[in-house]
Amino acid sequence: MDILRLLDDLNDLATEQPRTIIGPLTWGLDKEEIAMLIAKVRACLPQELKSAASTVRESERIIDAARNDAALTLDSARKESERLLAEAKIEAERIQEQAKLQQERMIAESEILKLSKSQAEAIRTEAERHSSEMKRGSEKYAYDTLVQLENVIGKVMQNVERGKTELAKSETVNQPVTRERTRVM
């Protein structure tokens, strides 16, 4: 289909931009005669060739339009992907920030738990120590009370023994029993 284009180029060279050597002659040819011959060649071309040339021009126009549409679509897709990517980055940063806050909260809760366990252990240890001291104190009190009781009972036993001894002496002598008062101390 380039034949029509070539004829147009030949017509332009022969008629519109001639190189003249002498007067209106171009390399020894008459430019009007060349234009007439080109017009005759065009007229002799079959209609199918002209239709094909028209179809080719229309195809080229459609291809150019499709290329423009494809470029616009590609540009639009690129912008949309950039927008989606920006949104995804923002969402990822938001999720990451939430995860960081949750991690910090969990760490704080963990620290509180550790502190609570530590305080509970300290309270338990103090209670055990206090309980041990109270037990030792009560055992000492019981021991001291038993020692005092033992001393009192010992004195009472001495007095009982003395009384028995005196009673035993008086029976052997058969004398009337004089009672002495025994003091308990």
Secondary structure, DSSP 8 states (H G I E B T S, - for coil): -HHHHHHHHHHIIIIIS--EEETTEETTEEHHHHHHHHHHHHHHS-HHHHHHHHHHHHHHHHHHHHHHHHHHHHHHHHHHHHHHHHHHHHHHHHHHHHHHHHHHHHHHHHHHHHHHHHHHHHHHHHHHHHHHHHHHHHHHHHHHHHHHHHHHHHHHHHHHHHHHHHHHHHHHHT-----------
